[in-house]
Amino acid sequence: MMGENILKPCPFCGNEAGVGQGPDGYFVNCTECSAATDHLTGQKYTEKEAVDLWNKKVAEGPTV
């Protein structure tokens, strides 16, 4: 499924990100700095939702 879900680089460090799957669904995290989509709050995301959430964060830029 990842062919249609292209991840943008990390908004914090610019490195590559990857998709993971946990008990509550999918998440995306940076392979370098460990920035991640919200996956520890009980939200259950499909792979596409997690990728869309990550790519939206990249477009918005990091928050401090």
Z-matrix of the N, CA and C atoms (Angstrom, degrees):
N
C 1 1.442
C 2 1.529 1 111.69
N 3 1.295 2 119.23 1 -21.37
C 4 1.449 3 121.66 2 -176.91
C 5 1.526 4 113.16 3 -62.68
N 6 1.323 5 119.34 4 -18.25
C 7 1.448 6 120.13 5 179.35
C 8 1.518 7 112.40 6 -58.73
N 9 1.331 8 117.02 7 -34.58
C 10 1.457 9 120.21 8 -179.87
C 11 1.526 10 112.31 9 -95.20
N 12 1.312 11 117.59 10 -9.14
C 13 1.461 12 122.62 11 -179.68
C 14 1.525 13 109.74 12 -110.50
N 15 1.322 14 116.65 13 80.91
C 16 1.458 15 120.78 14 -176.87
C 17 1.519 16 109.60 15 -85.26
N 18 1.334 17 115.53 16 125.57
C 19 1.460 18 121.55 17 -178.95
C 20 1.520 19 111.28 18 -87.14
N 21 1.317 20 115.43 19 136.48
C 22 1.457 21 120.76 20 172.65
C 23 1.526 22 108.32 21 -81.74
N 24 1.337 23 117.95 22 161.13
C 25 1.465 24 120.45 23 178.85
C 26 1.529 25 111.39 24 -65.37
N 27 1.304 26 116.40 25 162.38
C 28 1.459 27 122.95 26 -179.42
C 29 1.531 28 110.60 27 -58.52
N 30 1.353 29 117.91 28 132.63
C 31 1.463 30 120.11 29 179.38
C 32 1.530 31 112.75 30 -72.24
N 33 1.322 32 117.45 31 -13.34
C 34 1.464 33 121.01 32 -177.43
C 35 1.524 34 112.53 33 -95.59
N 36 1.345 35 117.08 34 -44.10
C 37 1.467 36 119.08 35 -175.02
C 38 1.530 37 113.42 36 -122.38
N 39 1.343 38 117.75 37 -9.73
C 40 1.455 39 120.98 38 177.65
C 41 1.518 40 115.28 39 83.15
N 42 1.328 41 117.22 40 1.16
C 43 1.465 42 120.26 41 -179.08
C 44 1.523 43 111.66 42 -84.31
N 45 1.315 44 114.88 43 176.58
C 46 1.454 45 124.15 44 -177.63
C 47 1.532 46 111.35 45 -69.65
N 48 1.323 47 115.44 46 148.71
C 49 1.460 48 121.83 47 176.26
C 50 1.521 49 109.26 48 -117.72
N 51 1.317 50 116.11 49 163.29
C 52 1.452 51 121.36 50 178.69
C 53 1.515 52 111.00 51 -139.76
N 54 1.315 53 116.30 52 159.37
C 55 1.460 54 122.85 53 178.60
C 56 1.517 55 108.76 54 -98.14
N 57 1.326 56 115.86 55 135.51
C 58 1.456 57 121.27 56 175.41
C 59 1.513 58 109.86 57 -126.85
N 60 1.331 59 115.53 58 163.59
C 61 1.456 60 119.67 59 178.27
C 62 1.511 61 108.79 60 -126.66
N 63 1.321 62 115.47 61 128.65
C 64 1.454 63 121.80 62 177.34
C 65 1.513 64 109.61 63 -118.90
N 66 1.314 65 117.33 64 -174.54
C 67 1.463 66 120.58 65 -178.32
C 68 1.527 67 113.15 66 -64.49
N 69 1.327 68 117.13 67 -22.47
C 70 1.461 69 120.92 68 -178.98
C 71 1.519 70 113.51 69 -102.47
N 72 1.315 71 117.90 70 13.75
C 73 1.457 72 120.57 71 178.89
C 74 1.511 73 111.75 72 118.19
N 75 1.311 74 115.66 73 -159.12
C 76 1.466 75 122.07 74 -174.72
C 77 1.521 76 111.35 75 -94.01
N 78 1.337 77 114.97 76 156.72
C 79 1.455 78 121.93 77 174.73
C 80 1.518 79 108.10 78 -148.11
N 81 1.320 80 116.21 79 164.94
C 82 1.464 81 122.32 80 176.02
C 83 1.515 82 107.34 81 -123.05
N 84 1.323 83 116.11 82 136.96
C 85 1.463 84 119.08 83 175.15
C 86 1.519 85 110.84 84 -141.92
N 87 1.333 86 114.70 85 154.22
C 88 1.457 87 122.22 86 178.74
C 89 1.520 88 108.80 87 -74.36
N 90 1.317 89 116.39 88 137.77
C 91 1.465 90 120.35 89 -179.80
C 92 1.519 91 111.95 90 -78.30
N 93 1.332 92 117.35 91 -10.32
C 94 1.470 93 120.83 92 -178.08
C 95 1.528 94 112.52 93 -107.20
N 96 1.331 95 118.14 94 -56.13
C 97 1.470 96 120.39 95 -172.96
C 98 1.527 97 113.68 96 -102.53
N 99 1.318 98 117.98 97 -2.63
C 100 1.471 99 124.04 98 177.01
C 101 1.523 100 114.70 99 70.50
N 102 1.330 101 119.04 100 13.87
C 103 1.461 102 120.01 101 171.03
C 104 1.526 103 106.93 102 -59.11
N 105 1.330 104 117.19 103 145.37
C 106 1.463 105 119.21 104 -174.91
C 107 1.519 106 111.67 105 -150.18
N 108 1.334 107 114.99 106 159.94
C 109 1.455 108 119.85 107 170.49
C 110 1.521 109 107.58 108 -71.48
N 111 1.300 110 115.48 109 163.15
C 112 1.462 111 122.40 110 -177.93
C 113 1.527 112 109.40 111 -69.72
N 114 1.330 113 117.40 112 105.07
C 115 1.465 114 119.69 113 -178.56
C 116 1.522 115 112.89 114 -130.48
N 117 1.316 116 117.55 115 7.18
C 118 1.464 117 119.96 116 -178.58
C 119 1.526 118 112.22 117 -110.08
N 120 1.320 119 117.74 118 10.13
C 121 1.460 120 120.64 119 -176.52
C 122 1.523 121 113.14 120 -106.66
N 123 1.308 122 117.26 121 7.85
C 124 1.457 123 120.19 122 -179.46
C 125 1.519 124 113.59 123 91.83
N 126 1.349 125 117.57 124 -2.37
C 127 1.456 126 119.94 125 175.73
C 128 1.521 127 108.92 126 -67.40
N 129 1.316 128 116.44 127 136.88
C 130 1.465 129 120.80 128 179.07
C 131 1.517 130 108.39 129 -112.81
N 132 1.334 131 115.61 130 111.47
C 133 1.455 132 121.52 131 -177.84
C 134 1.519 133 110.67 132 -110.28
N 135 1.339 134 115.30 133 143.52
C 136 1.455 135 119.69 134 168.22
C 137 1.527 136 106.64 135 -74.36
N 138 1.314 137 117.02 136 169.60
C 139 1.460 138 120.05 137 178.53
C 140 1.533 139 110.49 138 -59.44
N 141 1.322 140 116.78 139 -44.87
C 142 1.468 141 120.59 140 -179.63
C 143 1.522 142 111.10 141 -63.33
N 144 1.320 143 118.44 142 -41.75
C 145 1.466 144 120.92 143 178.87
C 146 1.527 145 111.49 144 -62.16
N 147 1.333 146 116.75 145 -41.97
C 148 1.467 147 120.77 146 179.28
C 149 1.524 148 110.69 147 -63.88
N 150 1.329 149 117.03 148 -43.12
C 151 1.468 150 121.17 149 178.97
C 152 1.529 151 109.96 150 -64.88
N 153 1.323 152 117.24 151 -44.06
C 154 1.468 153 120.59 152 179.18
C 155 1.528 154 111.10 153 -61.85
N 156 1.328 155 117.14 154 -40.69
C 157 1.466 156 122.12 155 177.85
C 158 1.528 157 110.57 156 -61.91
N 159 1.334 158 116.83 157 -45.11
C 160 1.471 159 122.22 158 178.79
C 161 1.529 160 110.28 159 -61.83
N 162 1.321 161 116.34 160 -49.78
C 163 1.461 162 120.26 161 -177.18
C 164 1.531 163 111.52 162 -64.44
N 165 1.335 164 117.47 163 -31.80
C 166 1.466 165 120.98 164 175.84
C 167 1.523 166 109.51 165 -66.27
N 168 1.321 167 117.95 166 -42.25
C 169 1.465 168 122.12 167 178.58
C 170 1.524 169 109.81 168 -61.77
N 171 1.329 170 117.00 169 -40.75
C 172 1.464 171 120.56 170 178.93
C 173 1.529 172 109.56 171 -62.01
N 174 1.326 173 117.04 172 -43.31
C 175 1.464 174 120.96 173 -178.95
C 176 1.528 175 111.41 174 -65.47
N 177 1.342 176 117.19 175 -35.72
C 178 1.465 177 121.69 176 -179.22
C 179 1.518 178 112.09 177 -77.73
N 180 1.320 179 116.44 178 -26.66
C 181 1.460 180 120.80 179 -176.91
C 182 1.520 181 110.96 180 89.36
N 183 1.319 182 116.84 181 164.07
C 184 1.459 183 120.69 182 -176.88
C 185 1.523 184 112.10 183 -69.66
N 186 1.322 185 114.93 184 151.45
C 187 1.459 186 120.94 185 173.29
C 188 1.517 187 108.25 186 -108.55
N 189 1.301 188 116.34 187 151.13
C 190 1.473 189 119.96 188 179.88
C 191 1.502 190 110.95 189 -119.39
